[in-house]
Amino acid sequence: MMNSAPSPRFLPPLSRRMTWRRASMAALLALPLAVSACANPGSPPPVPPLQAEVIPKPPVSAIPLMWQPGHWNWNGAGYDWAPGEYVPAAGHGNLWMPGYWAAGPGGAGAPLVWQPAHWE
């Protein structure tokens, strides 16, 4: 018995061209994914977006307090959410810096190092 499907070399020229175009288009669409995976093979996942918080009224206190926003902490395997809280205003600056990934010792090619959230 003969196979009813024609082999690719016996396809009409238009069908061969369409198959080639589809294969080429699929390869071009997959290329950016392959390049990004090779460019940053050990990159950590991006920091998730901040969670919405309702800032409560500050508690009654003899010492001045500041609202410290909720933020993400890196635990070595993923992110943990630390909810916002009032903290003593003394002992730190007024600028809150959320956590971020920065180049480690050695410059731009070095592995990224987590910089925890902090006051400046």
TORKOL-4160 file (C-alpha; in steps of 0.2 Angstrom, whole numbers, padded with zeros to 4 digits, m for minus):
120
<pt num="1" X="0000" Y="0000" Z="0000"/>
<pt num="2" X="0006" Y="0017" Z="m0004"/>
<pt num="3" X="0007" Y="0032" Z="0008"/>
<pt num="4" X="m0007" Y="0044" Z="0003"/>
<pt num="5" X="0003" Y="0060" Z="0010"/>
<pt num="6" X="0015" Y="0066" Z="m0003"/>
<pt num="7" X="0033" Y="0068" Z="0003"/>
<pt num="8" X="0040" Y="0086" Z="0005"/>
<pt num="9" X="0051" Y="0085" Z="m0011"/>
<pt num="10" X="0035" Y="0081" Z="m0021"/>
<pt num="11" X="0025" Y="0095" Z="m0014"/>
<pt num="12" X="0020" Y="0109" Z="m0026"/>
<pt num="13" X="0032" Y="0124" Z="m0026"/>
<pt num="14" X="0020" Y="0135" Z="m0016"/>
<pt num="15" X="0017" Y="0122" Z="m0002"/>
<pt num="16" X="0036" Y="0120" Z="0000"/>
<pt num="17" X="0038" Y="0139" Z="0001"/>
<pt num="18" X="0024" Y="0141" Z="0014"/>
<pt num="19" X="0032" Y="0127" Z="0025"/>
<pt num="20" X="0049" Y="0135" Z="0024"/>
<pt num="21" X="0041" Y="0152" Z="0028"/>
<pt num="22" X="0032" Y="0145" Z="0043"/>
<pt num="23" X="0048" Y="0136" Z="0049"/>
<pt num="24" X="0058" Y="0152" Z="0047"/>
<pt num="25" X="0045" Y="0163" Z="0056"/>
<pt num="26" X="0044" Y="0150" Z="0071"/>
<pt num="27" X="0063" Y="0151" Z="0072"/>
<pt num="28" X="0063" Y="0170" Z="0072"/>
<pt num="29" X="0050" Y="0171" Z="0085"/>
<pt num="30" X="0059" Y="0159" Z="0096"/>
<pt num="31" X="0076" Y="0168" Z="0094"/>
<pt num="32" X="0073" Y="0182" Z="0107"/>
<pt num="33" X="0069" Y="0169" Z="0120"/>
<pt num="34" X="0084" Y="0159" Z="0117"/>
<pt num="35" X="0095" Y="0175" Z="0117"/>
<pt num="36" X="0088" Y="0181" Z="0134"/>
<pt num="37" X="0090" Y="0164" Z="0142"/>
<pt num="38" X="0109" Y="0164" Z="0137"/>
<pt num="39" X="0112" Y="0182" Z="0141"/>
<pt num="40" X="0107" Y="0180" Z="0159"/>
<pt num="41" X="0108" Y="0162" Z="0164"/>
<pt num="42" X="0109" Y="0165" Z="0183"/>
<pt num="43" X="0098" Y="0180" Z="0184"/>
<pt num="44" X="0087" Y="0181" Z="0199"/>
<pt num="45" X="0068" Y="0183" Z="0196"/>
<pt num="46" X="0062" Y="0201" Z="0196"/>
<pt num="47" X="0056" Y="0209" Z="0212"/>
<pt num="48" X="0037" Y="0208" Z="0212"/>
<pt num="49" X="0026" Y="0223" Z="0212"/>
<pt num="50" X="0023" Y="0231" Z="0229"/>
<pt num="51" X="0007" Y="0226" Z="0238"/>
<pt num="52" X="m0006" Y="0239" Z="0242"/>
<pt num="53" X="m0006" Y="0244" Z="0260"/>
<pt num="54" X="m0018" Y="0255" Z="0271"/>
<pt num="55" X="m0007" Y="0265" Z="0282"/>
<pt num="56" X="m0015" Y="0265" Z="0300"/>
<pt num="57" X="m0015" Y="0280" Z="0312"/>
<pt num="58" X="0001" Y="0280" Z="0321"/>
<pt num="59" X="0001" Y="0273" Z="0339"/>
<pt num="60" X="0002" Y="0285" Z="0353"/>
<pt num="61" X="0021" Y="0285" Z="0358"/>
<pt num="62" X="0033" Y="0296" Z="0368"/>
<pt num="63" X="0046" Y="0294" Z="0353"/>
<pt num="64" X="0043" Y="0301" Z="0336"/>
<pt num="65" X="0038" Y="0287" Z="0323"/>
<pt num="66" X="0040" Y="0285" Z="0304"/>
<pt num="67" X="0030" Y="0274" Z="0293"/>
<pt num="68" X="0041" Y="0261" Z="0285"/>
<pt num="69" X="0033" Y="0254" Z="0270"/>
<pt num="70" X="0030" Y="0236" Z="0266"/>
<pt num="71" X="0043" Y="0228" Z="0255"/>
<pt num="72" X="0050" Y="0212" Z="0248"/>
<pt num="73" X="0064" Y="0203" Z="0256"/>
<pt num="74" X="0075" Y="0190" Z="0246"/>
<pt num="75" X="0076" Y="0174" Z="0256"/>
<pt num="76" X="0088" Y="0165" Z="0245"/>
<pt num="77" X="0075" Y="0155" Z="0235"/>
<pt num="78" X="0061" Y="0168" Z="0233"/>
<pt num="79" X="0053" Y="0184" Z="0240"/>
<pt num="80" X="0044" Y="0186" Z="0256"/>
<pt num="81" X="0033" Y="0201" Z="0260"/>
<pt num="82" X="0037" Y="0211" Z="0275"/>
<pt num="83" X="0021" Y="0222" Z="0279"/>
<pt num="84" X="0023" Y="0241" Z="0283"/>
<pt num="85" X="0025" Y="0246" Z="0301"/>
<pt num="86" X="0029" Y="0262" Z="0312"/>
<pt num="87" X="0047" Y="0263" Z="0317"/>
<pt num="88" X="0057" Y="0275" Z="0328"/>
<pt num="89" X="0062" Y="0290" Z="0318"/>
<pt num="90" X="0079" Y="0292" Z="0326"/>
<pt num="91" X="0094" Y="0283" Z="0320"/>
<pt num="92" X="0091" Y="0283" Z="0301"/>
<pt num="93" X="0088" Y="0295" Z="0286"/>
<pt num="94" X="0072" Y="0301" Z="0279"/>
<pt num="95" X="0074" Y="0292" Z="0262"/>
<pt num="96" X="0067" Y="0274" Z="0261"/>
<pt num="97" X="0075" Y="0263" Z="0248"/>
<pt num="98" X="0066" Y="0247" Z="0243"/>
<pt num="99" X="0077" Y="0231" Z="0240"/>
<pt num="100" X="0085" Y="0229" Z="0223"/>
<pt num="101" X="0098" Y="0218" Z="0214"/>
<pt num="102" X="0115" Y="0226" Z="0211"/>
<pt num="103" X="0131" Y="0220" Z="0203"/>
<pt num="104" X="0142" Y="0212" Z="0216"/>
<pt num="105" X="0161" Y="0214" Z="0219"/>
<pt num="106" X="0170" Y="0214" Z="0202"/>
<pt num="107" X="0158" Y="0225" Z="0192"/>
<pt num="108" X="0146" Y="0223" Z="0178"/>
<pt num="109" X="0150" Y="0205" Z="0174"/>
<pt num="110" X="0149" Y="0199" Z="0192"/>
<pt num="111" X="0134" Y="0190" Z="0199"/>
<pt num="112" X="0120" Y="0200" Z="0206"/>
<pt num="113" X="0119" Y="0203" Z="0225"/>
<pt num="114" X="0103" Y="0207" Z="0234"/>
<pt num="115" X="0103" Y="0224" Z="0243"/>
<pt num="116" X="0090" Y="0224" Z="0256"/>
<pt num="117" X="0077" Y="0238" Z="0259"/>
<pt num="118" X="0084" Y="0251" Z="0270"/>
<pt num="119" X="0083" Y="0270" Z="0276"/>
<pt num="120" X="0096" Y="0282" Z="0269"/>
